[in-house]
């Protein structure tokens, strides 16, 4: 099983109890969470009615020894630039935050766990939404 970097949609699917999301996270040897996805999650919590509960559950998730927080840095920006240019040439822009998430995944050698299909537009990025997508 590959190491996975989760995006916001994957975390939300996990919290909703979706079987595919639970299976992926249960089997992943390492789960990455980048600062961009973390920001999206916290923003969503701030706009909701269960902020404290959601933050507490996220803190428990992050406390797992299999979860690793990955920052965005100058090397990430280099990956971002390559992805951005490639998508622009194809005429296939995707949301900016998802470009940052993909850049972090490429930088650290993670596959992206997402239910958002637009991640598949990027070259050299392994993306999936089910356990089978991440198995050798």
N, C-alpha and C positions, 0 to 999 in steps of 0.2 A: 504494500500500500504506500502511496506517495505521501509526502508531507503536504499539507493543504493550508492555504491562506483563505480564511473565510471573508466573504463580503457581508454587507448588512442584510441582504436578502436571505443568505444562508443561515445567519444567526436567527433571524425572524422565523424562518421555517422550522428550525430546531426548537425554538421557544413555543411554537404552535403545536409541537409534537408530531410533525410530519415524519413518517417512517423512514423515508430516504435520507432526510437530514440527520436523524438520530443514528442511522446505520453508518453514515459517513463519519460523523464525529466519534462514534464509539470505536471505530477501527483505525482512525488516523493515529499514526505514531507521534506526530507533532502537529499542532494547530497554531498557525500564525494569525495574528490580529494586528493589522497595521493602524497607525495613528489616524489615517483617513477614515477607515471604517469605524474606528472607535468614536471619532467626532460625529459621524452620521448617526450612530446609535445614541450617543448622549444628546444630540439635538432632537432626535425623535422622542426620547424620554422627556426632555424639557417641555415639549409641546403636548405631552399626554397627561393623563390623570393619575398615573401610577408611577410617578417619577422615582420615589424612594424605593419602591419594590423592584422596579426594573434595574435601578442602579445596584441594588444589593445582589440581585441575581447575576448581573454582569460581573460584579466583583468576585462572586463565587466561581464563575466560569473562568475568569482570568487567573484566579488563584490555583487552578489545576496545574500540576507540574508539566503537563503536555502542552500548555498554552504559552506561547512566546509572543511578546509584544515587539513589533518591528516598526522602527521610526522611518520617517521620510527624511532623506538627506541628499547631499550633492550627487552621490552615485545614483540614487533613485531618480533624480532629475534627468540624468543622462539617459536612463532607460525610458523615462517619460517622453523625452524629445524624440527618440527613435520610434516609439509607438505612435505618437501624435502624427509625425510625418508620414508614416506608413498608412495610417487610416485616412489622412487627408488626401494622399495620392489616390487611394481607392474611392474617395468620396463617401466614406463611411464613418462619420464622427460618432463618438459615443460620449456619455456624460463624463465630465472632467474628473470627478472623484473616482470613477471606475478606471480611468487611465492611470491614476496614481496607484490604485490598488494593484492593477496589473504590473506596473513598473516595480513595485515592491516584490511581487511574486517572482518576477524574472530575476531581480537583483539577488534574491536569496535562494533561488532554486525550488520554489514552492509551486504546486498546482493551485489553481483558483477554484474554490468551491462556491458556486453561485447558481441561482436559478434564473439569472438574467442572461438571455441568449446573446446579447451584443458582445460579451467577452470573447465569443468564438470568432469575432472578426479580426482578432489580433494574431499575428504570426508568432510562432515559437512559444505560444502560451498554452499550457495544458489546462483545460477547463472541464468541469463536470458538475453534475447535480445529483448523481446517484453513486452508490458504492462501486459499481462495475466500472465507472468512468476513471477510477483511481487505482484499479488493480493492474498488476503487470500483465 
